[in-house]
Amino acid sequence: MPLFYKTNANQLRIVSFIAVQILFTNFSQAQDLKLWYDKPSEKWVEALPVGNGKIGAMIFGGVEEELLQLNESTLWSGGPVETNVNPESKDYLPKIREALLKEEDFSKANQLTRKMQGLYSQSYLPLGDIVIKQDFNNAKPTAYYRDLDIQNAIATTKFTINGVEYTREIFTSAPDNVMLVRISANQKAALTFSISAKSQLKYNTSTKENNELIISGKAPANVDPSYYNVNGREPVIYEDPTGCDGMRYQYRVKAVNSGGTVTTTDSEIKIKNASEVVLYITAATSYNGFDKCPDKDGKDENKIASDLINKAAKKSFAQLYKRHLADFKQYFDRVSFTVKNTENNPTTTKLPSNERLKAYSNGAYDPELETLYFQYGRYLLISSSRPGGPPANLQGIWNQILRAPWSSNYTININTQMNYWPAEVTNLSEMHQPLLDWIQSLAKTGKVTAREFYGANGWVAHHNSDLWALSNPVGDKGDGDPVWANWWMGGNWLTQHLYEHYRFTGDKKFLAEKAYPVMKEAALFSLDWLVEDKNGYLVTAPSTSPENKFKDIKGQEQSVSVATTMDMSIIRDLFDNLIEASEILDTDKAFRETLIAKRAKLYPLQIGKNGTLMEWYKDFEETDIHHRHASHLFGLHPGREITPLTTDFFNAAKKSLEVRGDEGTGWSKGWKINWWARLQDGDHAYSLIRQLLNYVDPLKKNTGAGGTYPNFFDAHPPFQIDGNFAGTAGMAEMLLQSQSAYIHLLPALPKAWSEGHIKGLIARGGFEIDMNWNNQQLDTASVKSLNGVECIIITNVPVKLKNTDIVSKKTDNGYHISFKTSKGKTYQIVK
C-alpha cells in the first residue's frame, strides 16, 4: 500500500489508530468469549464446566456455600466385558432370516431378535463434591459476578460483602493434571472458611499434614441403566468377590495459605484469617485398561493422586496457570470466527448470558452469541477429550448423577460419533485421538461378539458401549426392545472416523497401522452379515433403523426388517473407504476386488411414492413422521453418497427433511443443521441454529423440546453434550465442505451472516482455510497446504489465484479452480 512507503505524522496517526482498533477488536472478542451471570446457579445446568480431559468440575458460584461437583473421566462402574453371555444367540439368526426373507413375519422376527441380546453397558459415575463454606451471617452480597472465560479456560466468581471483595478463580490444567482454586480478598486476613468433601459412592475420608483432605473409595461392580428397573433386583451393586468389577478411586484437596492458619479435623480443612488460599485438587482411579481387572490388576490410585498433588504444590498458582494457558491456547486459538452485527446493536451483549439467551430465543439478532456458541463447542471438546484419556461420553466428562440418563455412556448409533464431528474441521485433530484409540479396543471385544453372537468373522458393535468397550447388543438377554437394543452397524460407523482422520491429516502411517486393519475387520463382519434377497441384492437381515418404527401391511408397528437405508449406506461408506484406502496404500488388491464386486450388489437407495428417501427396504408407512432420528439420511451427512451431483437422491433427501420437520431433541436439531448445510440451504440451517439455541428453563417441567440450558449445555432434554458438538460442526459445515473431491467455500452461507471472517478451519486433503466474506459473497481466502497435494476449490463467485494467471471456470456446480501446492506454503484466493 503506497500510503505506508513514507513515514510522516499523518501516517503515524493512521498506524496508531489501526493499532488501537486492533487492540479494541481483540479485547472485544475476548470479552465476548465469556459466559457470565449476576447470580449463583441453583441448578446443575446453570453451573459452569471446566475440564482437562481427566478432571471435570461444575462450578456453582455460591456465596456462603460454593459447590464444586467433580468427575474423573475413567471413573465408571463395572469391569472388563464378560464373554459367552448368550451362547444360544447365533442359533436364532437363521430363524430370524427365514421369518424376514421368506415369511415376511416382522412380529415373529422382532420376538426372535430379542433372543440375540447381551448385557447392559456400565455407567459413568460422579466422583464427588467439594464444599467451601464461608459464614457471612447471611449478609447479602453486592456486585455479584461469575463467568467462564472460554478463551482462557478459567472460571471466576466475585462478590462484595461488608466492603470486602472476594474472588475465586478456578481452572483445570492438562499439563499438570491438577485443578486449581484460588480464593482471595482485597483485604488482608479476610478469609475464614472450611473445605469439606464427599461422594455419592462408598468412600472414607482422611487428612494429611494439617492441610490435605483425602477421599478414597470404590466404585460399584454394576450399575443398571436408570430406565431399567426390575422388581427384586438391586440396581447398584458393590460386591466384587473377584476383584474384577468396581475400580478404586481417590481425590485429594490440599490447601496452601498466605497468612492466617490452616488446620484439619477428621473431615474438614479449616482456614482462618488468611489473605489468599490456593486449593490443589487431584484425582485418580485404579483403571488400567479396558481388559484389566480394575481392582486386583489396577493402578495405584493413591500414588498417582499423591504424586500429582505433591508435584503441583511445588508450583504457584501463577506458574501453573501459565502452563495451563499455553497448553489450552495452542488448540483454542487456532480458529477465530466473527460475524458482523449488521444492526450494530450491542444491547444484548451487556446482558447476563442466561438473559441474553432468552432475548435471542425471543428473536433478538445476536450473531456474537452464535459465534460464542461455536467456540463453546470447541472449548468443551478440548476440556473433555484429551490424548491418553477416554472419549467424551454422552455428557462429555460432566455428570452429577449415580444412575445418569442413559448411563452417560457411549451411544454409538449417533451420539458418540456426533461428539467428534467438529474435531477435524475446527482444527482439533488431537482431541479426536481418544475416540480413535478407543475404537481399537472396541474392535477387540467386537471380534469376540461377532463370533459368539453370530458365528461371524471380523468385528461388530451395536448401540451402546462404555469404558470397557462393550460390544454386545444390550437388553439383559431379552428385556430390551430391538428398536434400539439390536442394531449391528455401530462398529462400521465408527470406522468412518478412522478414515476421516486420514482424509483430514494425510497420515499414511496411521492409515496403514491403525485405520486399515480395523476397517478391514469391520468389512469382514459385514461380508458375513450380508445375505442375498430374492432379487439377488445383498441385504442385511435382521435390520433396524435406530429407534424408529414402521407399520406393516396389517398396520402393526414394527422395528425389525431387512436392509434399512442406514445399514446399506453405512456399509457402502465402509466399502468405499476401504477401496480407496487399499489403493492409497497399494495393498490388498484381491480383497479390494471382492469389495468392489460386493458393493455392486448392495441393495440401493430407494425413493418412495411421496418423493422422500425411503428409510426401509419397502415403502412402509412411518409411525412417527417427525421422529428425532432420520437415520436414512446418513448418506447425506456424515456420509458422502448423496451430493448435488446425485440429483434425484439429493432432492429426495431434502423432501425427507421437509417432511420430518425441524422439531426434535437438541442433538436432533444439531444433525439437521448439518443436513441442511449439505443441502446448501444456509437460511434453513441458520433457522435450526436459532432453534438449537432456544432457552430451556431448568426450573420448569421438561417439555421434550430441545434447546439450550442457561450454562449453554445442550438440552435433549436432559443434558447431552452431542447437541453442542453438532451445533459447532454444523456452523463449520455451513462455511466449509470437503467431503467430495473438492473444497467448497461458503456452501451454505445464511443471509444473517452477510459479512464475516473465519480463520483456521481444516479441509480434507490437509488444507487450513481462512475466509473473509461480504454481501453474502466470498471476498478473499487463504489456503495453507499442510501436505503439498493438489487443491481443488469450488466457489459461488468467480475467483483467481493471486499473483498467477490461474482463474476459476464456471461449471454446473459453481466456479472451479485447481492448483498444485507445496507443503507449508499459503495461497491467496481473490476475486
ABEGO torsion letter per residue (X at the ends): XAAAABBBAAAAAAAAAAAAAAAAAAAAAAAAABBBBABBBABAAABBBBBAGABBBBBAGBAABBBBBBBBAABBBEBBBBBGABAAAAAAAAAAAAAAAAAGBAAAAAAAAAABBBBBBBBBBBAEBBBBBBBAGGBBBBGBBBBBBAAAGBBBBBBBBGGBBBBBBBBBBAAAGBBBBBBBBABBGABBBBBBBBBABBBBBBBBGGABBBBBBBBBABBBBAABBBBGBBABBABBAAGABGBBBBBBBBBBBBEEBBBBBAABBBBBGBABBBBBBBBBBABAEAABBAAAABBBAAAAAAAAAAAAAABBAAAAAAAAAAAAAAAAAABBBBBBBAAGBAAAAABBAAAAAAAAAAGBBBAAAAAAAAAAAAAAAAAABBBGBBBBBAAEABBABABBBGGGBBBAAGAAAAAAAAAAAAGAAAAAAAAAAAAAAAAAAAAAAAAAAAGBBEBBBBABBBAAGBABBBGGGGABBAAAABBAAAAAAAAAAAAAAAAAAGBAAAAAAAAAAAAAAAAAAAAAABBBBAAGBBBBOBBBBBGBBBBBAAGBBBABBBGBAAAAAAAAAAAAAAAAAAAAAGBGAAAAAAAAAAAAABBBBBBBAAGBBBABABBBBBABAABABBAAAAAAOABAABBAABAAAAAAAAAAAAAAEABEBAAAAAAAAAAAAAAGBAAAAAAAAAAAABBBBAABBBAGBBEBBAAGBBBOOBBBAAAAAAAAAAAAAAABBAABABBBBGABBBAABABBBBBGBBBBGGBBBBBBBBGGBBABBBBBBAAGBBBBBBBABBBBBBGBABBBBBBAAEBBBBBBBBBGBBBBBBX
